[in-house]
Amino acid sequence: MNYQWYPGHMTKAKRMMEEHIKLIDLVIELVDARIPVSSKNPEIDQLGRNKSRIILLNKADLADPEINALWAAFYKEKGFFVQEMNAQTGAGVRGIQPLVQSACREKIERDKKRGILNRPVRAMVVGIPNVGKSTFINALAGKACTKTGNKPGVTKGKQWIRLNKNLELLDTPGILWPKFEDQKVGERLAMIGSIKDEILHADELAVALLSYLHEKYPQKLKERYLINSNEDAFKTLEEICINRKCFLKGEQPDLLRAAGMVLEDFRSGRIGRITLEHPEEWK
């Protein structure tokens, strides 16, 4: 299947971000800790050049904890300030403001030397759809400042939020990029829910996910679904249909229903803490 989703509002959002970047001191980029490369928009690096950079490994509670630590080290080596976080529960959010001060220390010192006091750091919050930007801002502010949702495309336009005298945030819509050079990137984005499910083939996607789980997390897969098959992902999906009583008329396995169940179980963490990418692949 060809994975791609780039609706018109993303072009408009990118143009808006390019227009506002000159006002920005810091780019805070949220990535999904389960796919820290595939969920990192390569166009943000160009947009945020010459700016201080923070990467937040969001949904870290859903990802493999040992691999989280490896990804944090990976991005720190590349010059980013990094924090593991779960915007939904607030875990790790308290460490963000000190991290902002560290990332912008040179800018703050320059302002002091020029006699500019109490000028807030202006940060642009960026990321792909459904990565948790608005939830993060609400958690950081301690109140509902932005609209949130568990589907991509909730935030449609820019929004400035003044958190305190030290920090102002520019919330931006989630944007992908026009073409995935590697279709595995699109596949992983679809697995975590950053591409609209309505344009996907859920059964194909679930089989691809089950194939990966067989290879990397076979025990978690067996514990969740009480399956016997060891390698064939399609047979595993059929077995899940039987175990979970997902049938069409005539006792035919309802593969689409079972596929949706598998994807939702993965996205919610019910299968366990799983990471789909390892830093070794990019060294």
BELSUL-V509815 format. One record per residue. RES is the residue in one small letter. PHI is phi in degrees with one decimal (NA if undefined). PSI is psi in degrees with one decimal (NA if undefined). Layout:
res:RES phi:PHI psi:PSI
res:RES phi:PHI psi:PSI
This chain:
res:m phi:NA psi:141.9
res:n phi:-90.2 psi:117.8
res:y phi:-97.7 psi:119.7
res:q phi:-164.1 psi:138.9
res:w phi:-155.0 psi:110.8
res:y phi:-144.5 psi:73.1
res:p phi:-66.4 psi:163.6
res:g phi:-56.5 psi:-33.5
res:h phi:-66.6 psi:-19.2
res:m phi:-71.3 psi:-35.8
res:t phi:-62.5 psi:-43.7
res:k phi:-64.0 psi:-40.8
res:a phi:-65.2 psi:-42.0
res:k phi:-62.5 psi:-41.7
res:r phi:-62.2 psi:-41.4
res:m phi:-62.3 psi:-41.9
res:m phi:-64.6 psi:-39.7
res:e phi:-63.7 psi:-36.3
res:e phi:-70.0 psi:-31.3
res:h phi:-95.1 psi:-10.0
res:i phi:-61.9 psi:-27.9
res:k phi:-67.5 psi:-18.8
res:l phi:-88.0 psi:-5.0
res:i phi:-100.9 psi:139.3
res:d phi:-95.2 psi:-28.8
res:l phi:-144.6 psi:139.3
res:v phi:-109.7 psi:118.7
res:i phi:-102.5 psi:112.5
res:e phi:-109.6 psi:123.3
res:l phi:-90.5 psi:131.9
res:v phi:-123.0 psi:159.7
res:d phi:-85.6 psi:122.8
res:a phi:-60.6 psi:-19.7
res:r phi:-77.2 psi:-25.1
res:i phi:-141.7 psi:71.5
res:p phi:-68.6 psi:-13.2
res:v phi:-98.3 psi:-49.6
res:s phi:-63.0 psi:-27.0
res:s phi:-93.3 psi:7.3
res:k phi:-104.0 psi:110.6
res:n phi:-66.9 psi:116.6
res:p phi:-63.3 psi:-21.0
res:e phi:-72.9 psi:-19.2
res:i phi:-68.2 psi:-32.7
res:d phi:-62.3 psi:-40.4
res:q phi:-69.1 psi:-43.3
res:l phi:-62.1 psi:-40.8
res:g phi:-95.9 psi:14.8
res:r phi:-60.5 psi:143.7
res:n phi:68.6 psi:12.0
res:k phi:-112.7 psi:152.9
res:s phi:-64.6 psi:147.7
res:r phi:-132.6 psi:133.9
res:i phi:-121.9 psi:135.7
res:i phi:-113.2 psi:126.2
res:l phi:-106.5 psi:118.8
res:l phi:-82.8 psi:85.9
res:n phi:-79.5 psi:159.0
res:k phi:60.8 psi:32.2
res:a phi:-62.0 psi:-24.9
res:d phi:-69.8 psi:-17.0
res:l phi:-93.0 psi:-12.2
res:a phi:-100.7 psi:161.1
res:d phi:-61.3 psi:117.9
res:p phi:-60.7 psi:-36.0
res:e phi:-67.3 psi:-37.8
res:i phi:-76.5 psi:-28.9
res:n phi:-53.9 psi:-46.9
res:a phi:-62.8 psi:-37.6
res:l phi:-66.8 psi:-38.7
res:w phi:-68.8 psi:-37.8
res:a phi:-60.3 psi:-44.4
res:a phi:-65.3 psi:-39.3
res:f phi:-57.6 psi:-48.4
res:y phi:-77.0 psi:-30.7
res:k phi:-63.0 psi:-38.4
res:e phi:-62.2 psi:-26.3
res:k phi:-88.8 psi:3.9
res:g phi:96.8 psi:6.3
res:f phi:-88.3 psi:151.1
res:f phi:-86.4 psi:136.0
res:v phi:-132.1 psi:143.4
res:q phi:-144.7 psi:132.7
res:e phi:-78.8 psi:146.2
res:m phi:-160.1 psi:155.7
res:n phi:-133.2 psi:99.0
res:a phi:-62.6 psi:-29.2
res:q phi:-65.4 psi:-43.8
res:t phi:-95.7 psi:-14.9
res:g phi:91.3 psi:-1.9
res:a phi:-62.6 psi:126.8
res:g phi:86.5 psi:-10.3
res:v phi:-69.8 psi:-32.9
res:r phi:-63.0 psi:-24.4
res:g phi:-83.9 psi:-1.1
res:i phi:-73.0 psi:-46.2
res:q phi:-63.7 psi:-42.1
res:p phi:-61.0 psi:-35.0
res:l phi:-65.4 psi:-39.9
res:v phi:-59.6 psi:-44.6
res:q phi:-62.4 psi:-39.6
res:s phi:-66.5 psi:-43.7
res:a phi:-65.1 psi:-29.8
res:c phi:-109.5 psi:21.6
res:r phi:-57.1 psi:-44.5
res:e phi:-62.5 psi:-41.6
res:k phi:-64.0 psi:-43.0
res:i phi:-64.4 psi:-41.0
res:e phi:-66.1 psi:-39.6
res:r phi:-60.5 psi:-43.9
res:d phi:-60.2 psi:-42.5
res:k phi:-62.2 psi:-42.3
res:k phi:-64.3 psi:-28.7
res:r phi:-88.2 psi:1.0
res:g phi:80.1 psi:14.3
res:i phi:-92.6 psi:110.4
res:l phi:-111.5 psi:145.5
res:n phi:61.4 psi:25.0
res:r phi:-80.8 psi:122.2
res:p phi:-68.8 psi:149.6
res:v phi:-69.4 psi:133.2
res:r phi:-105.3 psi:118.8
res:a phi:-120.0 psi:136.5
res:m phi:-97.4 psi:125.6
res:v phi:-96.3 psi:119.9
res:v phi:-129.8 psi:164.0
res:g phi:162.3 psi:172.1
res:i phi:-76.1 psi:169.0
res:p phi:-59.8 psi:141.6
res:n phi:67.7 psi:21.7
res:v phi:-89.7 psi:-12.1
res:g phi:106.2 psi:23.5
res:k phi:-61.8 psi:-50.3
res:s phi:-67.2 psi:-37.9
res:t phi:-62.8 psi:-40.1
res:f phi:-61.6 psi:-47.0
res:i phi:-62.6 psi:-42.6
res:n phi:-62.3 psi:-39.9
res:a phi:-67.0 psi:-39.7
res:l phi:-67.8 psi:-37.2
res:a phi:-80.1 psi:-20.4
res:g phi:77.1 psi:15.2
res:k phi:-159.9 psi:167.6
res:a phi:-80.0 psi:102.9
res:c phi:-100.3 psi:-25.6
res:t phi:-133.9 psi:158.5
res:k phi:-78.3 psi:137.7
res:t phi:-125.2 psi:164.7
res:g phi:-169.7 psi:161.4
res:n phi:-96.7 psi:17.0
res:k phi:-122.8 psi:150.5
res:p phi:-67.8 psi:146.2
res:g phi:96.4 psi:16.8
res:v phi:-72.9 psi:-47.5
res:t phi:-81.1 psi:120.3
res:k phi:-105.7 psi:-25.3
res:g phi:-138.5 psi:179.3
res:k phi:-77.7 psi:158.4
res:q phi:-156.4 psi:121.3
res:w phi:-87.5 psi:134.5
res:i phi:-129.3 psi:119.8
res:r phi:-91.4 psi:111.3
res:l phi:-80.9 psi:-42.3
res:n phi:-165.3 psi:-170.8
res:k phi:-69.9 psi:-12.3
res:n phi:-102.8 psi:-12.4
res:l phi:-150.4 psi:129.2
res:e phi:-121.3 psi:138.2
res:l phi:-116.3 psi:140.4
res:l phi:-108.3 psi:108.6
res:d phi:-79.1 psi:137.4
res:t phi:-129.8 psi:156.3
res:p phi:-65.8 psi:152.4
res:g phi:-70.5 psi:131.4
res:i phi:-129.0 psi:142.0
res:l phi:-97.0 psi:-162.3
res:w phi:-126.8 psi:156.5
res:p phi:-59.6 psi:-31.2
res:k phi:-146.0 psi:128.9
res:f phi:-84.7 psi:115.7
res:e phi:-65.8 psi:-34.6
res:d phi:-113.0 psi:118.3
res:q phi:-66.2 psi:-17.6
res:k phi:-62.5 psi:-31.9
res:v phi:-62.5 psi:-49.5
res:g phi:-61.6 psi:-38.7
res:e phi:-62.5 psi:-45.1
res:r phi:-67.8 psi:-37.6
res:l phi:-62.5 psi:-39.4
res:a phi:-65.3 psi:-38.2
res:m phi:-61.0 psi:-38.7
res:i phi:-86.9 psi:-7.5
res:g phi:97.9 psi:19.3
res:s phi:-90.6 psi:-2.8
res:i phi:-119.8 psi:135.7
res:k phi:-55.9 psi:128.7
res:d phi:-60.4 psi:-28.4
res:e phi:-62.7 psi:-22.3
res:i phi:-101.1 psi:8.3
res:l phi:-108.2 psi:162.9
res:h phi:-100.5 psi:99.1
res:a phi:-60.3 psi:-35.4
res:d phi:-66.6 psi:-42.6
res:e phi:-63.3 psi:-41.3
res:l phi:-65.9 psi:-42.6
res:a phi:-65.5 psi:-38.6
res:v phi:-63.6 psi:-41.0
res:a phi:-62.8 psi:-41.4
res:l phi:-65.4 psi:-45.0
res:l phi:-63.0 psi:-35.5
res:s phi:-62.3 psi:-42.7
res:y phi:-65.6 psi:-42.3
res:l phi:-64.9 psi:-37.1
res:h phi:-57.9 psi:-39.8
res:e phi:-76.8 psi:-43.8
res:k phi:-105.4 psi:-31.5
res:y phi:-134.1 psi:53.3
res:p phi:-62.1 psi:-35.6
res:q phi:-67.9 psi:-41.3
res:k phi:-62.6 psi:-38.4
res:l phi:-64.2 psi:-45.5
res:k phi:-66.1 psi:-40.2
res:e phi:-66.2 psi:-36.5
res:r phi:-73.8 psi:-41.5
res:y phi:-114.0 psi:-0.9
res:l phi:54.3 psi:46.3
res:i phi:-94.8 psi:161.3
res:n phi:-108.4 psi:-29.2
res:s phi:-64.8 psi:146.8
res:n phi:-107.8 psi:-25.7
res:e phi:-136.2 psi:-42.4
res:d phi:-73.1 psi:110.5
res:a phi:-68.4 psi:-35.6
res:f phi:-66.6 psi:-41.7
res:k phi:-64.0 psi:-34.4
res:t phi:-62.4 psi:-43.0
res:l phi:-63.0 psi:-40.1
res:e phi:-63.4 psi:-40.1
res:e phi:-66.1 psi:-36.4
res:i phi:-65.0 psi:-39.1
res:c phi:-54.7 psi:-46.4
res:i phi:-68.8 psi:-47.3
res:n phi:-62.5 psi:-36.2
res:r phi:-98.0 psi:7.4
res:k phi:56.7 psi:47.4
res:c phi:-97.2 psi:94.9
res:f phi:-127.0 psi:148.3
res:l phi:-90.3 psi:-178.0
res:k phi:-62.3 psi:141.6
res:g phi:82.3 psi:18.1
res:e phi:62.0 psi:24.2
res:q phi:-78.7 psi:136.7
res:p phi:-60.8 psi:132.2
res:d phi:-91.1 psi:85.5
res:l phi:-65.1 psi:-36.4
res:l phi:-65.2 psi:-41.3
res:r phi:-64.5 psi:-43.9
res:a phi:-66.0 psi:-37.8
res:a phi:-62.5 psi:-44.8
res:g phi:-60.3 psi:-37.4
res:m phi:-63.9 psi:-45.1
res:v phi:-62.7 psi:-45.4
res:l phi:-63.3 psi:-42.5
res:e phi:-67.4 psi:-38.5
res:d phi:-61.9 psi:-40.6
res:f phi:-66.3 psi:-48.8
res:r phi:-63.1 psi:-31.7
res:s phi:-90.3 psi:-6.8
res:g phi:86.4 psi:9.0
res:r phi:-70.8 psi:-23.2
res:i phi:-78.1 psi:-26.2
res:g phi:135.6 psi:-178.7
res:r phi:-83.7 psi:111.4
res:i phi:-129.8 psi:134.5
res:t phi:-117.4 psi:134.7
res:l phi:-95.3 psi:-8.3
res:e phi:-134.2 psi:145.6
res:h phi:-123.9 psi:139.0
res:p phi:-55.1 psi:-28.8
res:e phi:-58.0 psi:-26.8
res:e phi:-68.6 psi:-18.5
res:w phi:-116.8 psi:17.2
res:k phi:-101.2 psi:NA
